[in-house]
């Protein structure tokens, strides 16, 4: 059981998803008037794949990026500690500024925007607090640590806390 927990902790701290560079050249759009609009499809195969669409809108300060991207994240189930691919849908809304400001995304000197950092940040925000491999995950046996999704473990049934005996009786009466 302790080995599983150590593996899970190590996975949490060492699992950093690397996103490839997603660069869009905005040099022509920066020459256009405020309000000019461009639409791009993102299709980055790899690990993890990223698919979706983004809209770029010229503003008086730079380029406003909005769109929806789908990707996955390697996660560990919080109940059974199994590794699985967590699907993520990212709704990105950021303004890339021509002049650097504290904490803002900026347009690079060669008039390109790189979406990879925004995707990384939005992915971290989209991750669930307690990821589950599936909604009905049974978790681990509290006695022996067996993954209950693979079947029963053979441990004797645990005694019910006397404070909850009446609730257990009600539940069994409803079933029967």
PyMOL commands that set and color helices and strands:
alter all, ss='L'
color gray80, all
select helices_A, chain A and resi 2-14+27-31+116-126+148-150+162-175
alter helices_A, ss='H'
color red, helices_A
select strands_A, chain A and resi 23-25+37-44+50-58+62-76+83-97+105-106+112-114
alter strands_A, ss='S'
color yellow, strands_A
deselect
rebuild
show_as cartoon
